[in-house]
Amino acid sequence: MQSLQRTISPMNSTNFTDPNFLSTSSTTPSTLDVISNEIIDYFDTHREKIPLLITVYLLTIIWILYLILYNSRTQGIIFSYILRRFYFKDASQIKFDSFSISFISGSIMFRNLHYTTGNYVVFVKDGCLVFRYWSKAKANAKAVIRLKIQLYHLDIQFFSPIRSNTVSETTSSNDDLHRGSVAGISTKTEDIQSVNAMKNNEEGAFINRLRSLFPAIEIKVEHGRIFIGHDTIPYGLSIRFNTMNSTFTSQSPSRNLPDIDLMTLIYSLTYRNLRIQFCSNKNYKGSWIEDPPEITIAKSTNDQKVFQVFECSQGELEYEQDVPGKISESLENDQVTSGVFWEIRVKCNKGAKISYGPWADRQRELLWQYFLPTLYEESPITTEPSIGQTRIFKSVRFKLALNCPTILDVYFMNKMKLQKLHVDCPSKGSYFDAILPFSTNPDGFDTSLSINMLETIAQTNLAFTPLLKAENIHINVHIHYPRLWNSLQDWFVDIDAKNPQVYFVFEQKNFFQALINDFGSSIPPDIYSFTPFIYNITLRGEQVEILIPCNQGNWIDCSDGNDGKLIENNYVSLCARSLELKYPLSFVEFCPISTSADLNIQVTDVLARLVIPEINRMYYIVDGLDQHKRFYTPDGVKSQLSLSDTFEKRPGCFECAEVNHINVLVQILLHPSPPVDMNRTDLLYVQQIKSMGNRQTFHPNKLKYDVFNLEIDLGPVNLLLHGLFLKKLWWIKENLFGWDQMFHDIHEPDLIRDKKIIVHDDPLIGMIDENQAFDPRYFRPLMVTLRVALHNITFHLLHHTDIEPSPIGFCERLCVEMTTDLNETRLQVLFLPVNVYVEDTIVRNKSDQHLSTGSLQLSGLIIRGHAMLSHEGLPPERETLEYAWQMEIVLGKVSARLTTIQMEKVLGFVKNFYLQIMEDEYTLIRSPVMDKTKWIEKFKYDVLRFSLDSIDVSLIEIGNAVHAQVAPIRLCMCNMHTHSCNESLTLKVGAIQVRQLLRLYPGSWLEAGSIQIPELRINAKFDCHPPTPISINEQLEFLRRHDQHSQRLHFLYNTKSQQLPTTTTTSNIKRPSSVGLPSNTNIHSCACLGGSPHYYTLVQGEQFFKSSFRLSEQSSFGLSLFEPDVHVIHSHPIFNHKYNWNTYEHTFLSNEQLNDEEIFYPFDFCTQQKQENLNTHENYSHQSVPANLYSLSRSNSVKNIRHKSIAEPKFHKRSSSSIPFDNNE
């Protein structure tokens, strides 16, 4: 202290004579000098208090450090202890790592809040509550926010079941929800009711004070998570978000029912980056874990296995709930019975994506069974509150509004490969709406779900990606649950689609089959958890279009067109004004032996179109026909079908047919195959399965058939005959039901060459799943019966014309019957009489005016086919092999009366039709991936029998005619005909007569010349595949191996040889099919003449070649395949059903412009006597065309008829004149 001195210069020592000294002494001291001098003075004055001052300074520093670093933590410990000691006395635990209060700013801050109960855990890393007590509420203004809550890193975890599996415990836990209901107070005394009323009044007053104090509460959360899971479940549900800004307020009285309910609680929030995920549980203690599908998602935390179910970048949530009031006498009945309003609304405003699949559904089921287990008791009825009691909640409504483009993905696994169904909704306005019950009625309770998707685009991850496009899809699901958990449940699923466009290939069937199999449970069924239910599925569509690729060999251009290249696919487009499908699917029995279901489809106003690209060679031919076509309609001559303007037109679409009504009935009988534990050999059912053998010894005939019965009714039918359209329909048949079911990318050869896809030598490598144990039940055989009826068929023979309409034809009915099973396929196609009318515009005399209309008629046609099938020596994964195909075509009488002009029109149609059918410039071969069955075509036995009873053709002009008759024509072909020639034919043409007639004068005709051939026989062989002994033996061995059990090919086993010596000639033959050809010494007889007791032919033996034998006149002609003693027409209601015919107007010249002249034509169709048929089955020919269907009468045609008694002007049946043959055989 001695060193502290202050230096003072005396005034008297100043030198006033020095000017520099005067200027220096006049300056004032600096501030730092003053402060330092004051400090020195203070220490000089208070020398003894300096230690105390330093101590105070140190304590102040320590106190400040405590306030900054430790005060809030100490308060947190104390506050946590107080709460646990006096408030949370039960199992709940609460802890604050730090806690502080600022009374001036009205804020409470805390850190690391841990709140634990027996059901959930809440953790908040940082939190702040700001009480703005200085804010004043204004009348008629928005609610003032006086309390603001800010939370950072909020984590809530639920790990305890929400309800128990008993009704008593569940009811007691939900007392608060139904407070005041009759079920809750029926056992209470009046004193207890009065006490509860007082408590309710006190609680109501307290709540009103809180509402006045906090009109609105603002809550902000940064980085929040809600986790639902348990240690016994491998995966939990995680809800994450980055930011959440919310406001909680109340409105009094209720804005929904202000006269009844007290107030409305409103909680609204906005969120960012919301993600709902299934993530792995680190604390899982079990051993079974199913890995989720490997999909690309956003960054996952801590390298967890994550499946993201929902994602939204930005959105809103609104929670609205009414506080129930008491029921008074003044309320109406509907207000009393209605529940309290309770609704949750979620809006997605940006970047919404939803993912789901069988794996996610299994995790949802595990969580549901744990947190909401099944109530194994009968649910009590929720009694309606009476007058003076508080209303109850009956349901809660949840609505998800997608106000942004949304993506929906369904992921599933198929043979260890990830498959995806992708749905894109690019437009705003889609939504999901659900109403969940909170009360139980006497019959149970109902849940309603509603889904609406706008501008839906669905795709698969197959090489051919398109699946569905629709303007709007609305799905409504209504579920009725009974009060008892294992009683019958009713599910009503209604799907309405507007303007859907569906693409269909057969591979999509396998795609959805794999999706269903993955959704199906792999756990053996348990009777203790079985619940019966019925699915009532209804699918409706308006302006429906189904596009089926129809390229040859099922080649498909799978490019999307984004690279600028034209897509080369051809489609058959089926457009329908309305479609309705009903499919009740019942599961009412536990592990039934068989179950049945009926599928009903009703379609109205169907338009069939052919869609071909411009690069197709046939495009310009079809386009030329389409632009220059005119045909008859009920409204006159038109150039387009009546439904043409109903559907949207696009380039490359050509109309082909229209049908007013299509009814489809599918009756299904299935044998379920539930999962079983094959290791339980003590079970009889498992022993029965194992007794069927393994993959090498199993045969499908050890199992009963699954049965499909299809009935298809179409009518009336209007066709524009394009050869290309029929050709494409045939390719569709091959692509859907033939060898080419698996489609192939048109770029497949390049992919194979670049090794981007691998082609195995055996296609079974891709069919067999080695990871699955062999289960013979999955290879159950299928039996299908098919009935198709086309009614009132009107067809137009298109040719290039701008003035005259095309020829028109009529057929009353076309009947198709087919049955197929493991052993054979039988087919029968029956055409009732067909009539074709051809008109020209040549000006003729009045008496010859009827020649302007020519006619063609076919009395009947039957096509029968018989495919013999075998599964001998084939693995179960292979389809049944077809080792023989036998077909028979039987035509009745073909009649025609035409002029040369009319013949030219018919030939023009035939030329275009043949060109479109036979055009093969762009023939596509079968893909090398599936062309593994070519050897079957070489060994398979093929036989064809063709019969035409008679041909009666008249070519007429004014004053002359050519008349030709041929009867009958018989043809047999097979590929095991003789020893020296496998492929050959036998053709027999009966009597042939051609006459030239000239008119000398009216009423008199001269036969100017004639040609008559009594009989013509032709035997021919084909050397395209010359036989060798080795090939013949291989074919015989192949046929005998597959036919040995049934022995349907009799010529392989017949010991009585019908063969002829090598030197046999036509003079001593008994078998016309082997005329002039040496017989096969190894084959006793082929099947050209029948002889087999099995179905496929109408005639057995050599009677087939008799000239006097008419197959169409036999009693067996037209008998049903399923009922051999009944005609097809009477065998089933769909064949017997009739539609009304339309009336078509014809074109004609005015009679005043024509000269009248009496002329008789010997084969005028209008003057021929109507033939009476004695056989009952021939009576259907008179029903083919009604009398007033096609008005072709001429004014003077009656005058030209010699036999007036048989003339009926109003009944113009088109039948040919019959010229009898003199030869009898």
PELINPE-V129247 format. One record per residue. RES is the residue in one letter. PSI is psi as a letter, one per 20 degrees, with the letter a starting at -180 (none if undefined). NEAR is the number of other ideal C-beta (glycine too) atoms within 8 Angstrom. Layout:
res-><RES RES>
psi-><PSI PSI>
near-><NEAR NEAR>
This chain:
res-><M Q S L Q R T I S P M N S T N F T D P N F L S T S S T T P S T L D V I S N E I I D Y F D T H R E K I P L L I T V Y L L T I I W I L Y L I L Y N S R T Q G I I F S Y I L R R F Y F K D A S Q I K F D S F S I S F I S G S I M F R N L H Y T T G N Y V V F V K D G C L V F R Y W S K A K A N A K A V I R L K I Q L Y H L D I Q F F S P I R S N T V S E T T S S N D D L H R G S V A G I S T K T E D I Q S V N A M K N N E E G A F I N R L R S L F P A I E I K V E H G R I F I G H D T I P Y G L S I R F N T M N S T F T S Q S P S R N L P D I D L M T L I Y S L T Y R N L R I Q F C S N K N Y K G S W I E D P P E I T I A K S T N D Q K V F Q V F E C S Q G E L E Y E Q D V P G K I S E S L E N D Q V T S G V F W E I R V K C N K G A K I S Y G P W A D R Q R E L L W Q Y F L P T L Y E E S P I T T E P S I G Q T R I F K S V R F K L A L N C P T I L D V Y F M N K M K L Q K L H V D C P S K G S Y F D A I L P F S T N P D G F D T S L S I N M L E T I A Q T N L A F T P L L K A E N I H I N V H I H Y P R L W N S L Q D W F V D I D A K N P Q V Y F V F E Q K N F F Q A L I N D F G S S I P P D I Y S F T P F I Y N I T L R G E Q V E I L I P C N Q G N W I D C S D G N D G K L I E N N Y V S L C A R S L E L K Y P L S F V E F C P I S T S A D L N I Q V T D V L A R L V I P E I N R M Y Y I V D G L D Q H K R F Y T P D G V K S Q L S L S D T F E K R P G C F E C A E V N H I N V L V Q I L L H P S P P V D M N R T D L L Y V Q Q I K S M G N R Q T F H P N K L K Y D V F N L E I D L G P V N L L L H G L F L K K L W W I K E N L F G W D Q M F H D I H E P D L I R D K K I I V H D D P L I G M I D E N Q A F D P R Y F R P L M V T L R V A L H N I T F H L L H H T D I E P S P I G F C E R L C V E M T T D L N E T R L Q V L F L P V N V Y V E D T I V R N K S D Q H L S T G S L Q L S G L I I R G H A M L S H E G L P P E R E T L E Y A W Q M E I V L G K V S A R L T T I Q M E K V L G F V K N F Y L Q I M E D E Y T L I R S P V M D K T K W I E K F K Y D V L R F S L D S I D V S L I E I G N A V H A Q V A P I R L C M C N M H T H S C N E S L T L K V G A I Q V R Q L L R L Y P G S W L E A G S I Q I P E L R I N A K F D C H P P T P I S I N E Q L E F L R R H D Q H S Q R L H F L Y N T K S Q Q L P T T T T T S N I K R P S S V G L P S N T N I H S C A C L G G S P H Y Y T L V Q G E Q F F K S S F R L S E Q S S F G L S L F E P D V H V I H S H P I F N H K Y N W N T Y E H T F L S N E Q L N D E E I F Y P F D F C T Q Q K Q E N L N T H E N Y S H Q S V P A N L Y S L S R S N S V K N I R H K S I A E P K F H K R S S S S I P F D N N E>
psi-><h h i o q p p p p q h i j p o i i o h h h g h g i i q q q r h h h g g h h h g h h g h h h m h i j g h h g h g g g g h g g g g g h g h g h i g h g g h g g g h g g g g h h h g n i b i q q q p p h q p q p o h g i k q p q r q m p o o p a i h r p p p p g q q p p o o m i i p q p q q k r q p p o i p p p p q p m p o p p p j q q h r r j q h g h h g h i k h h g k p i r h h i j h j q r h g h h h g h g g g h g g h h h g h h h g h h g n h q p p p p p p n q p p p o r r i i p h q r p p o q q g q o p r p p r q p p a p i g m h i f q g r p p p o q q q r p l p p p q o q q o h j p i a i o p o q r q n q p a r p q p k k q o p o o g q p p h p a q p p p p p q o q a q p r h i q r g h h g h q r p p o q p p p p o i p l p p p q r r h g h h h h h h g h g h g h m q p o k r p p q p o p p q a p i r p r r p h r p p p p o p n k r p q p p p o p r p o l j q p q p o p p p n i q q i q r p p p o p q j q p r h j b q q p p p p p p p p l p o p q r j r h n h q g q p q h p p p p p p p p o p r h p h k r p q p p o o p o p p p l q o p p p q h h h g h g h g h g g h h h q q j p q q p h i j p o q r p p n p p p q q p l q p p p o p k q p j k p p o j q i j h j i q p p j q q q o p o p p h q p p p p n o o p m i q o m q g q q q q p p p p p p q m p p p q p o q r h i p h i g h g h h g h h h l q p r q r h j a p r j q r h j g i h q p q q q j p p p h r q p h p p p p p o p p o q o q m q q q o i i m i i p h g h h h g h i i r a h h i q p h i i q q q p p p o p p p p p q q p o p o o p h h g h g h h h h g g h h h j b i k h o r p p h j g h h h g h j k h q p o q h o i i h i h p o i i p q p o i h i k p r p p p p p p p p p q m p p q p n q r o q i f q q q q q q q p h q p p p p q p q b h h r p p q p p p p r p p p p p p q r k p o r r h h j h i i i o r q q p p h q p p p p q o p p q q k p j q q h i q r q p o i q p p q p p o q c p o q q o q r h g h h h g g h g g h g g g h g h g i p k h l p p r q q i h j m j k h h g h h i q p p q p p p p o g q p o p p o q r o i q q p p p p p p a p p p p q r j l g r h i o g o r q p p p p b p p p p q p p q o g r p i p q p o h q q p p p h q p p p p q q p j h m p q q h g h g h g g g h g g h h i j h g h l h n h i i i p h o p j r q r h j q a i h k q i o h i k p j p q r p i i p h p a j h j c i p i q p i q h p q a i h h j p h i p o h i j q h i o j q q h h n i j q q h h j h q h h h i q q q p q q p p q r q r q p h i i q q p p o q p p h k p h i j q p p p p p h p h i i i i h i j g p r h j g n o j q q h j h h h j p g n h h j p n h i n n p n q q p o o q q h p p none>
near-><6 4 4 8 5 6 4 4 6 6 5 4 6 9 6 6 3 7 5 6 10 9 8 7 7 5 5 2 5 5 5 6 8 9 8 8 10 8 8 10 8 8 11 8 6 7 8 4 7 9 6 7 8 8 8 8 8 8 8 8 8 8 8 8 9 9 8 7 7 9 10 12 10 8 13 15 9 8 10 12 8 9 10 10 7 5 7 8 6 4 5 9 10 12 10 14 9 12 12 10 8 9 5 4 6 10 10 10 14 16 12 11 13 10 11 8 9 5 6 9 11 11 13 13 8 10 12 12 11 11 9 10 6 5 8 5 8 6 4 3 7 4 8 11 12 12 11 12 12 12 14 11 11 13 11 12 11 11 9 8 8 5 11 8 7 9 10 7 9 11 10 7 8 9 9 5 8 12 8 12 13 10 10 9 11 7 3 7 5 5 6 8 10 8 8 10 8 8 8 8 8 8 8 8 8 8 8 8 8 8 11 6 6 8 11 12 12 12 14 12 13 10 10 13 11 9 12 10 12 9 8 7 12 11 14 12 13 13 10 11 14 8 11 12 9 13 12 11 10 10 9 8 9 16 6 8 10 8 6 12 16 9 12 15 11 11 12 10 11 11 14 10 11 12 12 11 12 12 13 10 12 5 5 11 5 7 3 5 8 7 5 12 10 5 11 2 9 6 3 10 6 4 4 9 9 11 16 13 10 11 13 14 9 11 14 10 14 12 11 13 10 15 10 12 10 8 13 8 4 3 10 5 6 6 10 9 6 7 11 11 12 13 12 12 11 12 10 15 9 9 9 15 12 11 14 10 11 10 14 14 10 9 13 9 8 11 13 8 8 11 9 8 10 7 11 6 7 6 11 8 8 12 8 7 11 7 6 6 12 11 13 15 12 10 11 10 11 12 12 9 10 13 8 10 9 12 11 12 13 11 13 16 11 10 7 5 6 9 13 10 13 11 13 12 15 6 8 8 8 12 11 11 13 11 11 9 10 11 11 10 8 4 6 11 10 9 11 11 13 12 12 13 13 11 10 13 10 11 11 13 8 9 7 13 10 7 10 11 8 13 7 13 13 11 13 13 12 11 12 12 8 9 10 7 7 6 9 8 12 9 12 11 11 10 12 12 14 11 9 14 9 10 11 7 13 11 11 11 7 8 12 8 8 12 13 8 8 12 8 7 5 4 6 7 10 7 6 4 6 9 7 12 10 13 11 10 11 12 11 12 13 10 12 13 12 10 12 11 14 11 13 7 10 16 12 14 9 9 9 4 8 5 5 4 6 7 8 10 9 13 10 15 12 11 15 16 10 11 11 11 11 11 12 10 8 8 9 7 7 7 6 7 3 9 10 8 11 10 12 11 13 10 14 10 11 14 15 14 12 16 12 11 11 7 6 10 8 10 12 7 11 14 9 9 13 9 6 9 13 12 13 10 10 5 5 6 8 10 5 6 11 8 12 10 5 9 10 3 5 6 4 9 10 12 13 10 11 13 14 9 11 13 12 13 12 12 13 12 10 9 11 8 7 7 9 10 7 9 4 8 7 4 8 5 7 13 9 8 12 8 6 9 9 6 7 6 6 13 7 11 7 8 12 6 10 12 11 12 10 12 13 13 12 11 13 12 13 11 10 14 12 14 12 12 14 10 10 12 10 8 11 11 9 11 15 8 5 8 7 12 10 9 14 12 12 9 8 11 6 7 10 11 6 6 6 5 7 4 7 7 3 6 9 9 7 6 6 7 5 4 5 6 4 8 9 12 9 6 10 12 11 11 12 12 11 10 13 10 15 11 14 12 13 13 12 14 15 12 10 8 10 5 5 10 10 14 13 15 13 15 14 12 14 12 15 12 14 12 12 11 12 11 7 10 12 14 12 15 12 14 12 14 15 12 13 13 13 14 13 11 9 7 6 10 11 13 11 10 16 11 12 11 10 14 14 15 15 13 11 14 12 14 11 15 13 15 13 16 14 10 11 9 3 8 7 10 7 9 3 9 12 11 14 15 12 15 12 15 12 13 12 12 13 14 15 12 14 15 12 8 8 13 11 8 15 14 8 10 14 8 8 13 12 9 10 14 10 6 9 5 5 7 6 7 6 9 12 7 9 12 9 6 8 8 6 10 7 8 10 10 14 10 15 12 14 10 14 9 13 11 12 14 12 14 12 12 9 7 5 10 12 11 13 13 14 12 11 12 13 12 12 15 13 14 8 10 18 12 11 8 12 12 11 14 11 16 13 13 11 11 13 12 13 11 10 11 13 9 11 6 5 8 6 7 9 8 8 6 6 8 7 8 9 5 9 8 11 8 13 7 12 8 6 4 8 4 10 6 6 6 9 13 9 9 13 11 8 10 14 9 9 11 15 8 5 7 9 10 13 12 12 12 7 10 5 5 7 8 10 10 5 6 4 10 7 7 4 6 11 6 10 10 11 15 10 6 12 9 13 12 6 7 13 10 13 10 14 12 12 10 9 11 3 6 6 11 11 10 10 8 8 9 8 13 8 8 11 6 9 9 11 12 8 9 6 5 14 10 12 12 10 8 7 6 4 9 11 14 10 7 10 9 5 11 13 8 10 5 10 5 9 9 9 12 7 10 8 7 9 6 8 4 6 12 5 8 9 9 11 12 10 9 12 11 12 11 12 10 5 9 6 4 8 4 8 5 10 9 9 14 11 7 7 12 11 5 6 6 10 10 8 10 9 10 7 10 13 8 7 13 12 5 8 7 4 8 9 6 8 7 7 10 7 12 9 13 9 6 8 4 9 4 7 4 5>
